Amino acid sequence: MSHPQGVFQDKIFRFRDGLSMGGLLLSLVADVFMDALEHEIVQSQTNVLHYCRYVDDILRIWGGNEDELKTFHAELNSHHPAVQFTLEEGNPKLNYLDLAITLQAHGSELSPQFEIYRQNTYTGVSINSASLHPRQHKMAGIHAAIHRPMGRAAYENEISNIEKVALVNNLRVSVRQLISRKRLRKLLAKNRNPQPTTLSVRQKWMRLPYLGKSTERIAKDLRKLNYKVGFHPVTTVGQHSAVKDPSL
């Protein structure tokens, strides 16, 4: 994605609204409210070059000047008296969700570069390898972290960070090998000839408590009978808290 430098004004902007996300129903109402706002105000704005939203966190690339941005911000805040938007300006770097986005100049154009953003309180602790959990649960955080768009330098830095996460959780795994395997599987799937369509068959699932290798052997036998198996831990943090303090 690239645009003339004068269009970007070297800046990207992030809005956060004041909607409460205290419950399931409130989240639904907030999403309906934001959807209506997008149709009434945002879509009519020609200066919004790019727009994306995750719940109440909004990222916009603005093509106008500072005064036009202030006018647009005021228009958002006048939409409803109970909702006020805060504005965070990236000049030229901005953190959005788990991405750090930087606008870099390439001649007369600007293009976004991505890095992974983690808060200072991030420790990398997830599920230790000694925990009574299936390996796919322990590896979930590693697998989720290796599909990110970024430049070469940021890519090498992120591999180092993922390796540290694996070390913290005592997971013996080659991160680079995982990435290579996933790329290969993706390439093979892309080039594989499509299979002839058949009538859809409802998938059968079996949910099992994870008790170690014995459970894995049961799951292996069930797969031979065309069952997909999902594991769940025997105990949870909440259950342990209830044992410690029944009033919780």
N, C-alpha and C positions, 0 to 999 in steps of 0.2 A: 504494500500500500504506500503510494507516494503522491505528494501534491506539491505545487509550487510553494516556495518558501514564504512568499507574501501571504499565501492563504492560511498557512498554519500559524503565523505570527509567533513562531517558536514556542508555542504554549499549548498545553492541554489542560482540561479542567475536570474536576470531580465534584459532584454534588451529593450531599447526603440530606435526606429529608428527616423530619421529626416525628414520623409515624411510629407508634408503639407496636412492638412485635411480641406482646406478652402472652398470646395464646393462639391456638389453631384458627379460631374464627377471626381474630383480629388480623392475623397474617393474610387470610383470604380477603378481608375487607380492604386492607392496605394495598394488596395487589390489584384489586378492582379499581381502587382510587387512582393508583399510579397509571394503570392502563388508560383510564379516562383522561388523565392529565396529558399523557403522551399524545392522544388523538386530538385533543383540543388545542394544545399549545406547541408541543415539540415539533410535530409534523408540519406545522405551518412556518417554522423557522428555517429560512434558507441559509443562515449562517452556521447551522449545526451540520458539519461535514460528516461526522460519525457519531453514533449514539449506541450505547449498550447499557443494560441495567441488570443487576443481580439483587433481587428483593428491593432494598431501599438504597443501594449503593449504585450511583450512576456515573458513567464516564462519557464525556463529550469532547470531541475535537471541534474547536470553534474557529470559524473562518472570518469573523468580523473584528472590529476594533474593541478597545477597552470600554468605551462608553456604551456601545451596543451590547456588550456582555453584561454590564451593570443594569441596563434597561431590561434585558431578558431575565436576569436574576430577580429583579423587583417584580416582574410580571409573574414569575413562578410563586413568589411569596404572597402575592395578592390573590392567588387562586382560591385559597381557603384560609380563614383567620387562625385555624388551629394547627396549620402545617407551615413550618418555616424551613427553608433549605439553607444549608451552609455550603460555602464555596471554597474549594481548595485548589490552588493554582500550581501547576507544574511548570517550572521554568529552567530547563526544559524537561525535568524528570518528575515522574509522579508514580506513587504506589497505588495499585488498584487490585483488590483481592490479594492473590499471592504472586502478582507480577509487578516488577518495577519496569516502567515503560519510559524510554528516553527517545526524544526526537533528535536525530542526527542529520546534519547537512551533508548532502552529496551533490556538489555543484550548486545548481539553482533549485534543488529539491530537498525535501526532508522526508525521512523514512523512520518508522518506529523500530527500535531495538529493544529486545526483551531480556530481562534477567529474572531470577526467582527472588521474591521478597519474603523474608522471614522476620518476625518480630524479635527483639533482643531477648525476650523471655523464652524463646523456642529452645528446647533441650534435645529434641530428636527421640525422646523416649516413647516407645509404643508397646509392643508385646515382646517380652524377652524370649529367647529361644528355649529357655528352660520351662516356660509356662505350659500348662496343659491345654494347648490350642493346636488345631491343625496348621500345618506349615503354610497353607495358602492365606490363613489369617495373619500369621506373623510376617509374611512377605507382602501383604497388601500395601503397606506404606511405601515400600521400595518400588513395587510395580507402578504405583500411582505417580511416583516422582520422576519417572524416566520418559515421559511423553510430554516434553515441553518445547515450545518454539523459542530459540535463542541463537545468538551468534556463537562463534567458535570459542572465544575467550570465556564467555559466560557458561558455555557448555562444559568446558574443562573444569571450571570452578564448581559447577553443580555436581558433576561426577564425584569430585572430592567431598562435597557435602553429603551426598547420598552414601558414600563409603563410610563416613563418620557415623551416620545414622545406623547403618548396619553394624558397625563396631560397638556402638552404645548398647544395642539390643542383642549383642553376641550372636549375630547372624553371619554365618560363614558363607559368603556369596560373592561372586565376581560380577560387579555392577556392569563393567564393559561387556562381558559375555552376555549378560541378560539383555542389554540394549541391542547387541548384534543379533541375538536370536529373535527378538521381537521384530526388528527390521526385516529379517529374512522371512519370518512368517507372514508379515504384512505384504511383502513383495510377492511371495508365492500365492497368497490369497487373491491378490490383484490380477495375477496372470493366469489363474486357474480357470479352466473352461467352466462356464455356468452349468450347473446340473439341471436336468429337465424338471420342470415344476410338477409337483405331486400334490395330492390333497393333503391339507394340513392335518397333522395328528397331534392331539393334545399331549403335551409332555407330562410324564409322571415324575413327581418329586417325592423324596423321602427325607424327612428331617430327623437327624440323629444326634443325641448327646455325644460329645467327643470324649472318649475314654482311652485314647492312645491307639496303639497298633491294632488292638482287637477290633476297634470301631472301623479302622481303615480296611481291615480284611472283610468286614461285613459290607462296607460300601463298595468294595471291589466286586463282590458277588452280586450285589443289587444292580450294578451297572451292566452286568451281563444279562440282566432281565429288563434292560432298557429303562431303568430308574436313574434319575439324577439325584445326587445326594448333597444335602446341605448340612453342615455341622453347626452345633451351637455349644458354647461352654457350659459345663455342669453348674458352676456357680458364677455369680456376678459380684461386682463391688457393692451393689445395693443389698444383695443378700447377706454379705459379710457385715455391712453396716447394721442391718436389722438384728443380726445375732449379737453384735456388740452393744447396741442400744435399741431395745424394742420400741422406744417412743418415736424413733425416726420413721 
